[in-house]
Amino acid sequence: MKIALPTKQNNIDNHFGHCEYFTVFTIDDNKKITNQEIVASPVGCGCKSNIAQTLSEIGVEFMLAGNMGEGAVRVLNNSGIEVLRGCSGDVKEVALKWLDGSLTDSGDSCHEHECH
């Protein structure tokens, strides 16, 4: 399984559509991180870019994010990627917390879209 985290300076970027890049972790059957890769963030806003398709094509099944709008959640879900919002901090620490079951979705969504 692969999980993706919108990243800025090795931390969760609270604004999914404007992150510097996506950190993608490969997780084995024992819930251990076996690989880390970087996927470039597309130009433009997340929900209107091809990032959902790109991440889906490389096997991402889960997005651990800070905050994102309902449009982005819908686009990711339509590409087979589940979303957990409300994450913050170092991306590897967030991934490890998710793996041990200590993260839950905040349900918070952006209501204002600042993409130009």
N, CA, C and O atoms as a printed pandas DataFrame, in Angstrom:
     atom_number atom_name residue_name chain_id  residue_number  x_coord  y_coord  z_coord
0              1         N          MET        A               1    0.844   -1.175    0.000
1              2        CA          MET        A               1    0.000    0.000    0.000
2              3         C          MET        A               1    0.887    1.236    0.000
3              4         O          MET        A               1    1.991    1.227    0.545
4              5         N          LYS        A               2    0.389    2.289   -0.616
5              6        CA          LYS        A               2    1.090    3.573   -0.601
6              7         C          LYS        A               2    0.175    4.645   -0.027
7              8         O          LYS        A               2   -1.032    4.656   -0.267
8              9         N          ILE        A               3    0.791    5.552    0.745
9             10        CA          ILE        A               3    0.077    6.705    1.280
10            11         C          ILE        A               3    0.819    7.960    0.849
11            12         O          ILE        A               3    2.043    7.956    0.721
12            13         N          ALA        A               4    0.072    9.032    0.627
13            14        CA          ALA        A               4    0.669   10.299    0.202
14            15         C          ALA        A               4    0.348   11.388    1.209
15            16         O          ALA        A               4   -0.724   11.406    1.814
16            17         N          LEU        A               5    1.303   12.300    1.377
17            18        CA          LEU        A               5    1.129   13.414    2.312
18            19         C          LEU        A               5    1.573   14.706    1.627
19            20         O          LEU        A               5    2.722   14.796    1.196
20            21         N          PRO        A               6    0.688   15.720    1.510
21            22        CA          PRO        A               6    1.091   17.009    0.938
22            23         C          PRO        A               6    2.134   17.639    1.860
23            24         O          PRO        A               6    1.906   17.781    3.061
24            25         N          THR        A               7    3.276   18.012    1.292
25            26        CA          THR        A               7    4.434   18.363    2.112
26            27         C          THR        A               7    5.007   19.729    1.773
27            28         O          THR        A               7    5.045   20.155    0.618
28            29         N          LYS        A               8    5.452   20.399    2.838
29            30        CA          LYS        A               8    6.213   21.646    2.723
30            31         C          LYS        A               8    7.279   21.588    3.801
31            32         O          LYS        A               8    6.964   21.528    4.990
32            33         N          GLN        A               9    8.528   21.606    3.395
33            34        CA          GLN        A               9    9.661   21.558    4.328
34            35         C          GLN        A               9    9.547   20.381    5.292
35            36         O          GLN        A               9    9.752   20.530    6.496
36            37         N          ASN        A              10    9.221   19.216    4.752
37            38        CA          ASN        A              10    9.133   17.956    5.480
38            39         C          ASN        A              10    7.990   17.890    6.497
39            40         O          ASN        A              10    7.946   16.972    7.316
40            41         N          ASN        A              11    7.084   18.838    6.454
41            42        CA          ASN        A              11    5.906   18.846    7.321
42            43         C          ASN        A              11    4.650   18.809    6.457
43            44         O          ASN        A              11    4.682   19.160    5.278
44            45         N          ILE        A              12    3.547   18.382    7.059
45            46        CA          ILE        A              12    2.267   18.422    6.353
46            47         C          ILE        A              12    1.975   19.872    5.979
47            48         O          ILE        A              12    2.015   20.761    6.830
48            49         N          ASP        A              13    1.686   20.100    4.714
49            50        CA          ASP        A              13    1.280   21.432    4.265
50            51         C          ASP        A              13   -0.221   21.539    4.502
51            52         O          ASP        A              13   -0.994   20.725    3.995
52            53         N          ASN        A              14   -0.627   22.528    5.261
53            54        CA          ASN        A              14   -2.039   22.677    5.598
54            55         C          ASN        A              14   -2.902   23.020    4.394
55            56         O          ASN        A              14   -4.125   22.903    4.468
56            57         N          HIS        A              15   -2.307   23.435    3.303
57            58        CA          HIS        A              15   -3.085   23.776    2.106
58            59         C          HIS        A              15   -2.710   22.813    0.985
59            60         O          HIS        A              15   -1.764   23.053    0.236
60            61         N          PHE        A              16   -3.457   21.732    0.882
61            62        CA          PHE        A              16   -3.220   20.653   -0.076
62            63         C          PHE        A              16   -2.869   21.148   -1.475
63            64         O          PHE        A              16   -1.896   20.682   -2.069
64            65         N          GLY        A              17   -3.638   22.073   -1.999
65            66        CA          GLY        A              17   -3.482   22.512   -3.385
66            67         C          GLY        A              17   -2.261   23.346   -3.667
67            68         O          GLY        A              17   -1.972   23.637   -4.828
68            69         N          HIS        A              18   -1.537   23.740   -2.642
69            70        CA          HIS        A              18   -0.363   24.590   -2.843
70            71         C          HIS        A              18    0.899   23.989   -2.258
71            72         O          HIS        A              18    1.888   24.701   -2.084
72            73         N          CYS        A              19    0.899   22.696   -1.949
73            74        CA          CYS        A              19    2.061   22.081   -1.307
74            75         C          CYS        A              19    3.269   22.084   -2.244
75            76         O          CYS        A              19    3.124   22.164   -3.464
76            77         N          GLU        A              20    4.474   21.996   -1.649
77            78        CA          GLU        A              20    5.713   21.964   -2.437
78            79         C          GLU        A              20    5.827   20.655   -3.212
79            80         O          GLU        A              20    6.243   20.649   -4.370
80            81         N          TYR        A              21    5.454   19.543   -2.570
81            82        CA          TYR        A              21    5.542   18.212   -3.175
82            83         C          TYR        A              21    4.729   17.252   -2.323
83            84         O          TYR        A              21    4.228   17.623   -1.262
84            85         N          PHE        A              22    4.600   16.026   -2.788
85            86        CA          PHE        A              22    3.920   14.980   -2.044
86            87         C          PHE        A              22    4.952   13.941   -1.618
87            88         O          PHE        A              22    5.728   13.447   -2.436
88            89         N          THR        A              23    4.951   13.618   -0.330
89            90        CA          THR        A              23    5.772   12.528    0.162
90            91         C          THR        A              23    4.917   11.269    0.077
91            92         O          THR        A              23    3.796   11.235    0.584
92            93         N          VAL        A              24    5.451   10.240   -0.566
93            94        CA          VAL        A              24    4.731    8.982   -0.726
94            95         C          VAL        A              24    5.506    7.890    0.003
95            96         O          VAL        A              24    6.675    7.641   -0.291
96            97         N          PHE        A              25    4.843    7.246    0.952
97            98        CA          PHE        A              25    5.438    6.136    1.693
98            99         C          PHE        A              25    4.816    4.830    1.216
99           100         O          PHE        A              25    3.602    4.735    1.030
100          101         N          THR        A              26    5.665    3.827    1.022
101          102        CA          THR        A              26    5.191    2.478    0.742
102          103         C          THR        A              26    5.149    1.736    2.075
103          104         O          THR        A              26    6.112    1.757    2.841
104          105         N          ILE        A              27    4.019    1.083    2.337
105          106        CA          ILE        A              27    3.781    0.379    3.596
106          107         C          ILE        A              27    3.661   -1.113    3.304
107          108         O          ILE        A              27    2.945   -1.514    2.387
108          109         N          ASP        A              28    4.369   -1.942    4.093
109          110        CA          ASP        A              28    4.264   -3.389    3.885
110          111         C          ASP        A              28    3.109   -3.976    4.700
111          112         O          ASP        A              28    2.398   -3.254    5.400
112          113         N          ASP        A              29    2.936   -5.282    4.598
113          114        CA          ASP        A              29    1.827   -5.959    5.286
114          115         C          ASP        A              29    1.947   -5.915    6.804
115          116         O          ASP        A              29    0.964   -6.147    7.508
116          117         N          ASN        A              30    3.136   -5.620    7.315
117          118        CA          ASN        A              30    3.362   -5.523    8.756
118          119         C          ASN        A              30    3.260   -4.086    9.265
119          120         O          ASN        A              30    3.676   -3.781   10.383
120          121         N          LYS        A              31    2.697   -3.202    8.423
121          122        CA          LYS        A              31    2.529   -1.782    8.755
122          123         C          LYS        A              31    3.863   -1.085    9.030
123          124         O          LYS        A              31    3.979   -0.276    9.951
124          125         N          LYS        A              32    4.853   -1.411    8.224
125          126        CA          LYS        A              32    6.172   -0.780    8.305
126          127         C          LYS        A              32    6.423   -0.004    7.021
127          128         O          LYS        A              32    6.059   -0.450    5.933
128          129         N          ILE        A              33    7.051    1.164    7.156
129          130        CA          ILE        A              33    7.418    1.955    5.987
130          131         C          ILE        A              33    8.634    1.306    5.336
131          132         O          ILE        A              33    9.669    1.123    5.978
132          133         N          THR        A              34    8.501    0.958    4.052
133          134        CA          THR        A              34    9.603    0.298    3.353
134          135         C          THR        A              34   10.251    1.176    2.286
135          136         O          THR        A              34   11.334    0.862    1.792
136          137         N          ASN        A              35    9.590    2.275    1.931
137          138        CA          ASN        A              35   10.152    3.156    0.910
138          139         C          ASN        A              35    9.534    4.540    1.035
139          140         O          ASN        A              35    8.395    4.694    1.475
140          141         N          GLN        A              36   10.310    5.540    0.638
141          142        CA          GLN        A              36    9.824    6.918    0.608
142          143         C          GLN        A              36   10.211    7.521   -0.726
143          144         O          GLN        A              36   11.351    7.386   -1.168
144          145         N          GLU        A              37    9.265    8.184   -1.367
145          146        CA          GLU        A              37    9.551    8.870   -2.625
146          147         C          GLU        A              37    8.879   10.232   -2.624
147          148         O          GLU        A              37    7.967   10.496   -1.841
148          149         N          ILE        A              38    9.341   11.073   -3.502
149          150        CA          ILE        A              38    8.801   12.424   -3.653
150          151         C          ILE        A              38    8.114   12.526   -5.008
151          152         O          ILE        A              38    8.672   12.137   -6.034
152          153         N          VAL        A              39    6.900   13.054   -4.994
153          154        CA          VAL        A              39    6.157   13.305   -6.228
154          155         C          VAL        A              39    5.964   14.808   -6.327
155          156         O          VAL        A              39    5.426   15.436   -5.416
156          157         N          ALA        A              40    6.405   15.379   -7.434
157          158        CA          ALA        A              40    6.302   16.825   -7.625
158          159         C          ALA        A              40    4.851   17.273   -7.604
159          160         O          ALA        A              40    3.965   16.589   -8.116
160          161         N          SER        A              41    4.624   18.429   -7.006
161          162        CA          SER        A              41    3.304   19.023   -6.996
162          163         C          SER        A              41    3.053   19.684   -8.343
163          164         O          SER        A              41    3.923   20.393   -8.850
164          165         N          PRO        A              42    1.887   19.467   -8.930
165          166        CA          PRO        A              42    1.601   20.086  -10.232
166          167         C          PRO        A              42    1.382   21.585  -10.098
167          168         O          PRO        A              42    1.062   22.095   -9.024
168          169         N          VAL        A              43    1.561   22.264  -11.197
169          170        CA          VAL        A              43    1.260   23.690  -11.228
170          171         C          VAL        A              43   -0.256   23.841  -11.151
171          172         O          VAL        A              43   -0.996   23.128  -11.828
172          173         N          GLY        A              44   -0.703   24.763  -10.331
173          174        CA          GLY        A              44   -2.139   24.979  -10.193
174          175         C          GLY        A              44   -2.680   24.313   -8.954
175          176         O          GLY        A              44   -1.935   23.707   -8.185
176          177         N          CYS        A              45   -3.947   24.424   -8.768
177          178        CA          CYS        A              45   -4.589   23.906   -7.566
178          179         C          CYS        A              45   -4.755   22.395   -7.623
179          180         O          CYS        A              45   -4.931   21.811   -8.692
180          181         N          GLY        A              46   -4.695   21.784   -6.463
181          182        CA          GLY        A              46   -4.756   20.337   -6.348
182          183         C          GLY        A              46   -5.965   19.706   -6.995
183          184         O          GLY        A              46   -5.829   18.750   -7.757
184          185         N          CYS        A              47   -7.154   20.226   -6.704
185          186        CA          CYS        A              47   -8.364   19.569   -7.198
186          187         C          CYS        A              47   -8.568   19.767   -8.698
187          188         O          CYS        A              47   -9.337   19.034   -9.320
188          189         N          LYS        A              48   -7.894   20.742   -9.278
189          190        CA          LYS        A              48   -8.053   21.000  -10.707
190          191         C          LYS        A              48   -6.855   20.510  -11.506
191          192         O          LYS        A              48   -6.805   20.698  -12.722
192          193         N          SER        A              49   -5.894   19.886  -10.841
193          194        CA          SER        A              49   -4.713   19.366  -11.520
194          195         C          SER        A              49   -4.900   17.873  -11.771
195          196         O          SER        A              49   -5.974   17.318  -11.537
196          197         N          ASN        A              50   -3.842   17.242  -12.247
197          198        CA          ASN        A              50   -3.886   15.806  -12.492
198          199         C          ASN        A              50   -3.296   15.008  -11.337
199          200         O          ASN        A              50   -2.991   13.828  -11.510
200          201         N          ILE        A              51   -3.127   15.616  -10.161
201          202        CA          ILE        A              51   -2.418   14.942   -9.076
202          203         C          ILE        A              51   -3.163   13.703   -8.581
203          204         O          ILE        A              51   -2.520   12.712   -8.235
204          205         N          ALA        A              52   -4.480   13.723   -8.535
205          206        CA          ALA        A              52   -5.225   12.545   -8.075
206          207         C          ALA        A              52   -4.951   11.357   -8.994
207          208         O          ALA        A              52   -4.703   10.246   -8.525
208          209         N          GLN        A              53   -4.996   11.592  -10.280
209          210        CA          GLN        A              53   -4.741   10.526  -11.256
210          211         C          GLN        A              53   -3.288   10.060  -11.156
211          212         O          GLN        A              53   -3.018    8.859  -11.186
212          213         N          THR        A              54   -2.359   11.000  -11.039
213          214        CA          THR        A              54   -0.942   10.652  -10.934
214          215         C          THR        A              54   -0.678    9.778   -9.711
215          216         O          THR        A              54   -0.004    8.753   -9.810
216          217         N          LEU        A              55   -1.210   10.185   -8.560
217          218        CA          LEU        A              55   -1.001    9.415   -7.335
218          219         C          LEU        A              55   -1.678    8.046   -7.423
219          220         O          LEU        A              55   -1.116    7.047   -6.975
220          221         N          SER        A              56   -2.867    7.998   -7.989
221          222        CA          SER        A              56   -3.575    6.735   -8.147
222          223         C          SER        A              56   -2.789    5.778   -9.038
223          224         O          SER        A              56   -2.707    4.584   -8.749
224          225         N          GLU        A              57   -2.214    6.294  -10.112
225          226        CA          GLU        A              57   -1.463    5.466  -11.055
226          227         C          GLU        A              57   -0.221    4.834  -10.428
227          228         O          GLU        A              57    0.222    3.774  -10.871
228          229         N          ILE        A              58    0.347    5.477   -9.397
229          230        CA          ILE        A              58    1.527    4.881   -8.754
230          231         C          ILE        A              58    1.139    4.041   -7.534
231          232         O          ILE        A              58    2.006    3.550   -6.811
232          233         N          GLY        A              59   -0.168    3.879   -7.310
233          234        CA          GLY        A              59   -0.635    2.978   -6.271
234          235         C          GLY        A              59   -1.014    3.599   -4.947
235          236         O          GLY        A              59   -1.198    2.881   -3.965
236          237         N          VAL        A              60   -1.139    4.928   -4.889
237          238        CA          VAL        A              60   -1.544    5.577   -3.637
238          239         C          VAL        A              60   -3.007    5.256   -3.354
239          240         O          VAL        A              60   -3.871    5.396   -4.220
240          241         N          GLU        A              61   -3.268    4.819   -2.114
241          242        CA          GLU        A              61   -4.624    4.485   -1.695
242          243         C          GLU        A              61   -5.140    5.405   -0.605
243          244         O          GLU        A              61   -6.339    5.424   -0.328
244          245         N          PHE        A              62   -4.244    6.173    0.024
245          246        CA          PHE        A              62   -4.645    7.009    1.150
246          247         C          PHE        A              62   -3.883    8.324    1.121
247          248         O          PHE        A              62   -2.688    8.345    0.824
248          249         N          MET        A              63   -4.571    9.428    1.430
249          250        CA          MET        A              63   -3.961   10.750    1.547
250          251         C          MET        A              63   -4.132   11.210    2.986
251          252         O          MET        A              63   -5.252   11.270    3.494
252          253         N          LEU        A              64   -3.026   11.535    3.642
253          254        CA          LEU        A              64   -3.054   12.104    4.987
254          255         C          LEU        A              64   -2.757   13.582    4.813
255          256         O          LEU        A              64   -1.650   13.944    4.417
256          257         N          ALA        A              65   -3.722   14.440    5.100
257          258        CA          ALA        A              65   -3.599   15.858    4.772
258          259         C          ALA        A              65   -3.948   16.747    5.961
259          260         O          ALA        A              65   -4.512   16.300    6.960
260          261         N          GLY        A              66   -3.595   18.011    5.816
261          262        CA          GLY        A              66   -3.990   19.002    6.807
262          263         C          GLY        A              66   -5.438   19.364    6.590
263          264         O          GLY        A              66   -6.325   18.875    7.290
264          265         N          ASN        A              67   -5.671   20.208    5.635
265          266        CA          ASN        A              67   -7.009   20.662    5.317
266          267         C          ASN        A              67   -7.144   20.704    3.813
267          268         O          ASN        A              67   -6.169   20.956    3.104
268          269         N          MET        A              68   -8.341   20.460    3.322
269          270        CA          MET        A              68   -8.598   20.574    1.886
270          271         C          MET        A              68  -10.085   20.736    1.666
271          272         O          MET        A              68  -10.903   20.357    2.504
272          273         N          GLY        A              69  -10.412   21.292    0.549
273          274        CA          GLY        A              69  -11.811   21.512    0.207
274          275         C          GLY        A              69  -12.515   20.235   -0.188
275          276         O          GLY        A              69  -11.883   19.224   -0.497
276          277         N          GLU        A              70  -13.832   20.296   -0.173
277          278        CA          GLU        A              70  -14.646   19.135   -0.548
278          279         C          GLU        A              70  -14.401   18.712   -1.990
279          280         O          GLU        A              70  -14.482   17.527   -2.312
280          281         N          GLY        A              71  -14.100   19.679   -2.864
281          282        CA          GLY        A              71  -13.817   19.344   -4.270
282          283         C          GLY        A              71  -12.594   18.451   -4.383
283          284         O          GLY        A              71  -12.602   17.479   -5.138
284          285         N          ALA        A              72  -11.545   18.772   -3.640
285          286        CA          ALA        A              72  -10.326   17.961   -3.665
286          287         C          ALA        A              72  -10.587   16.578   -3.080
287          288         O          ALA        A              72  -10.113   15.576   -3.615
288          289         N          VAL        A              73  -11.338   16.522   -1.987
289          290        CA          VAL        A              73  -11.679   15.227   -1.385
290          291         C          VAL        A              73  -12.429   14.377   -2.404
291          292         O          VAL        A              73  -12.126   13.195   -2.569
292          293         N          ARG        A              74  -13.396   14.962   -3.082
293          294        CA          ARG        A              74  -14.205   14.244   -4.073
294          295         C          ARG        A              74  -13.336   13.730   -5.233
295          296         O          ARG        A              74  -13.477   12.583   -5.657
296          297         N          VAL        A              75  -12.443   14.585   -5.739
297          298        CA          VAL        A              75  -11.574   14.190   -6.852
298          299         C          VAL        A              75  -10.662   13.031   -6.435
299          300         O          VAL        A              75  -10.481   12.076   -7.190
300          301         N          LEU        A              76  -10.094   13.120   -5.237
301          302        CA          LEU        A              76   -9.237   12.037   -4.746
302          303         C          LEU        A              76  -10.044   10.760   -4.547
303          304         O          LEU        A              76   -9.607    9.682   -4.951
304          305         N          ASN        A              77  -11.216   10.872   -3.929
305          306        CA          ASN        A              77  -12.071    9.696   -3.724
306          307         C          ASN        A              77  -12.447    9.049   -5.050
307          308         O          ASN        A              77  -12.464    7.823   -5.162
308          309         N          ASN        A              78  -12.750    9.874   -6.060
309          310        CA          ASN        A              78  -13.115    9.347   -7.374
310          311         C          ASN        A              78  -11.954    8.629   -8.053
311          312         O          ASN        A              78  -12.159    7.836   -8.972
312          313         N          SER        A              79  -10.726    8.913   -7.593
313          314        CA          SER        A              79   -9.539    8.235   -8.118
314          315         C          SER        A              79   -9.133    7.054   -7.235
315          316         O          SER        A              79   -8.065    6.471   -7.421
316          317         N          GLY        A              80   -9.985    6.709   -6.283
317          318        CA          GLY        A              80   -9.710    5.569   -5.431
318          319         C          GLY        A              80   -8.818    5.867   -4.239
319          320         O          GLY        A              80   -8.264    4.946   -3.638
320          321         N          ILE        A              81   -8.671    7.143   -3.886
321          322        CA          ILE        A              81   -7.812    7.545   -2.775
322          323         C          ILE        A              81   -8.684    8.052   -1.630
323          324         O          ILE        A              81   -9.433    9.016   -1.785
324          325         N          GLU        A              82   -8.576    7.390   -0.481
325          326        CA          GLU        A              82   -9.286    7.838    0.715
326          327         C          GLU        A              82   -8.508    8.994    1.332
327          328         O          GLU        A              82   -7.290    9.079    1.173
328          329         N          VAL        A              83   -9.204    9.882    2.033
329          330        CA          VAL        A              83   -8.583   11.079    2.599
330          331         C          VAL        A              83   -8.831   11.143    4.100
331          332         O          VAL        A              83   -9.940   10.897    4.574
332          333         N          LEU        A              84   -7.777   11.476    4.836
333          334        CA          LEU        A              84   -7.886   11.749    6.262
334          335         C          LEU        A              84   -7.336   13.156    6.473
335          336         O          LEU        A              84   -6.169   13.429    6.192
336          337         N          ARG        A              85   -8.205   14.056    6.978
337          338        CA          ARG        A              85   -7.827   15.456    7.176
338          339         C          ARG        A              85   -7.524   15.742    8.643
339          340         O          ARG        A              85   -7.869   14.956    9.526
340          341         N          GLY        A              86   -6.878   16.872    8.886
341          342        CA          GLY        A              86   -6.591   17.293   10.248
342          343         C          GLY        A              86   -5.199   16.929   10.729
343          344         O          GLY        A              86   -4.908   17.031   11.921
344          345         N          CYS        A              87   -4.332   16.503    9.811
345          346        CA          CYS        A              87   -2.971   16.110   10.179
346          347         C          CYS        A              87   -2.062   17.335   10.218
347          348         O          CYS        A              87   -2.292   18.316    9.512
348          349         N          SER        A              88   -1.027   17.263   11.052
349          350        CA          SER        A              88   -0.026   18.333   11.097
350          351         C          SER        A              88    1.273   17.765   11.648
351          352         O          SER        A              88    1.283   16.756   12.353
352          353         N          GLY        A              89    2.371   18.439   11.308
353          354        CA          GLY        A              89    3.673   18.029   11.818
354          355         C          GLY        A              89    4.518   17.316   10.785
355          356         O          GLY        A              89    4.205   17.319    9.595
356          357         N          ASP        A              90    5.595   16.703   11.254
357          358        CA          ASP        A              90    6.542   15.978   10.423
358          359         C          ASP        A              90    5.831   14.835    9.687
359          360         O          ASP        A              90    5.077   14.076   10.295
360          361         N          VAL        A              91    6.076   14.718    8.378
361          362        CA          VAL        A              91    5.334   13.745    7.570
362          363         C          VAL        A              91    5.568   12.302    8.012
363          364         O          VAL        A              91    4.633   11.502    8.018
364          365         N          LYS        A              92    6.784   11.966    8.375
365          366        CA          LYS        A              92    7.036   10.579    8.794
366          367         C          LYS        A              92    6.343   10.289   10.129
367          368         O          LYS        A              92    5.790    9.206   10.321
368          369         N          GLU        A              93    6.372   11.253   11.046
369          370        CA          GLU        A              93    5.688   11.069   12.328
370          371         C          GLU        A              93    4.183   10.922   12.123
371          372         O          GLU        A              93    3.540   10.107   12.784
372          373         N          VAL        A              94    3.619   11.711   11.206
373          374        CA          VAL        A              94    2.184   11.604   10.903
374          375         C          VAL        A              94    1.881   10.221   10.333
375          376         O          VAL        A              94    0.904    9.588   10.731
376          377         N          ALA        A              95    2.716    9.748    9.402
377          378        CA          ALA        A              95    2.506    8.422    8.817
378          379         C          ALA        A              95    2.561    7.342    9.895
379          380         O          ALA        A              95    1.739    6.426    9.900
380          381         N          LEU        A              96    3.517    7.446   10.799
381          382        CA          LEU        A              96    3.638    6.451   11.873
382          383         C          LEU        A              96    2.431    6.486   12.811
383          384         O          LEU        A              96    1.969    5.440   13.267
384          385         N          LYS        A              97    1.922    7.680   13.099
385          386        CA          LYS        A              97    0.718    7.786   13.939
386          387         C          LYS        A              97   -0.485    7.148   13.239
387          388         O          LYS        A              97   -1.304    6.486   13.876
388          389         N          TRP        A              98   -0.581    7.351   11.936
389          390        CA          TRP        A              98   -1.675    6.742   11.179
390          391         C          TRP        A              98   -1.552    5.215   11.216
391          392         O          TRP        A              98   -2.543    4.506   11.391
392          393         N          LEU        A              99   -0.335    4.728   11.050
393          394        CA          LEU        A              99   -0.103    3.287   11.064
394          395         C          LEU        A              99   -0.453    2.652   12.409
395          396         O          LEU        A              99   -0.914    1.512   12.458
396          397         N          ASP        A             100   -0.234    3.393   13.505
397          398        CA          ASP        A             100   -0.568    2.805   14.808
398          399         C          ASP        A             100   -2.023    3.066   15.209
399          400         O          ASP        A             100   -2.451    2.703   16.304
400          401         N          GLY        A             101   -2.781    3.706   14.295
401          402        CA          GLY        A             101   -4.214    3.885   14.521
402          403         C          GLY        A             101   -4.603    5.065   15.382
403          404         O          GLY        A             101   -5.743    5.147   15.838
404          405         N          SER        A             102   -3.671    5.986   15.617
405          406        CA          SER        A             102   -3.981    7.094   16.527
406          407         C          SER        A             102   -4.470    8.361   15.827
407          408         O          SER        A             102   -4.628    9.391   16.482
408          409         N          LEU        A             103   -4.714    8.315   14.513
409          410        CA          LEU        A             103   -5.247    9.477   13.802
410          411         C          LEU        A             103   -6.686    9.221   13.363
411          412         O          LEU        A             103   -7.038    8.112   12.961
412          413         N          THR        A             104   -7.505   10.260   13.447
413          414        CA          THR        A             104   -8.866   10.197   12.926
414          415         C          THR        A             104   -9.116   11.440   12.077
415          416         O          THR        A             104   -8.486   12.480   12.270
416          417         N          ASP        A             105  -10.027   11.311   11.156
417          418        CA          ASP        A             105  -10.339   12.422   10.260
418          419         C          ASP        A             105  -11.018   13.547   11.033
419          420         O          ASP        A             105  -11.945   13.312   11.808
420          421         N          SER        A             106  -10.543   14.774   10.812
421          422        CA          SER        A             106  -11.122   15.935   11.495
422          423         C          SER        A             106  -12.458   16.345   10.885
423          424         O          SER        A             106  -13.285   16.970   11.549
424          425         N          GLY        A             107  -12.665   15.990    9.619
425          426        CA          GLY        A             107  -13.886   16.392    8.935
426          427         C          GLY        A             107  -13.882   17.836    8.497
427          428         O          GLY        A             107  -14.842   18.306    7.886
428          429         N          ASP        A             108  -12.782   18.565    8.812
429          430        CA          ASP        A             108  -12.692   19.979    8.439
430          431         C          ASP        A             108  -12.405   20.122    6.964
431          432         O          ASP        A             108  -11.580   19.397    6.408
432          433         N          SER        A             109  -13.076   21.044    6.340
433          434        CA          SER        A             109  -12.871   21.330    4.931
434          435         C          SER        A             109  -12.718   22.818    4.713
435          436         O          SER        A             109  -13.289   23.637    5.433
436          437         N          CYS        A             110  -11.935   23.147    3.705
437          438        CA          CYS        A             110  -11.836   24.547    3.294
438          439         C          CYS        A             110  -13.145   24.918    2.625
439          440         O          CYS        A             110  -13.678   24.152    1.823
440          441         N          HIS        A             111  -13.660   26.085    2.952
441          442        CA          HIS        A             111  -14.878   26.562    2.299
442          443         C          HIS        A             111  -14.581   27.690    1.330
443          444         O          HIS        A             111  -15.407   28.019    0.479
444          445         N          GLU        A             112  -13.416   28.274    1.456
445          446        CA          GLU        A             112  -12.982   29.322    0.541
446          447         C          GLU        A             112  -11.920   28.738   -0.358
447          448         O          GLU        A             112  -11.026   28.036    0.113
448          449         N          HIS        A             113  -12.003   29.015   -1.638
449          450        CA          HIS        A             113  -11.020   28.502   -2.580
450          451         C          HIS        A             113  -10.147   29.653   -3.018
451          452         O          HIS        A             113  -10.620   30.609   -3.634
452          453         N          GLU        A             114   -8.871   29.557   -2.698
453          454        CA          GLU        A             114   -7.946   30.654   -2.972
454          455         C          GLU        A             114   -7.082   30.420   -4.198
455          456         O          GLU        A             114   -6.029   31.042   -4.338
456          457         N          CYS        A             115   -7.499   29.551   -5.070
457          458        CA          CYS        A             115   -6.733   29.260   -6.274
458          459         C          CYS        A             115   -7.030   30.325   -7.340
459          460         O          CYS        A             115   -8.182   30.671   -7.605
460          461         N          HIS        A             116   -5.969   30.815   -7.921
461          462        CA          HIS        A             116   -6.157   31.848   -8.956
462          463         C          HIS        A             116   -5.592   31.362  -10.266
463          464         O          HIS        A             116   -5.648   32.079  -11.266
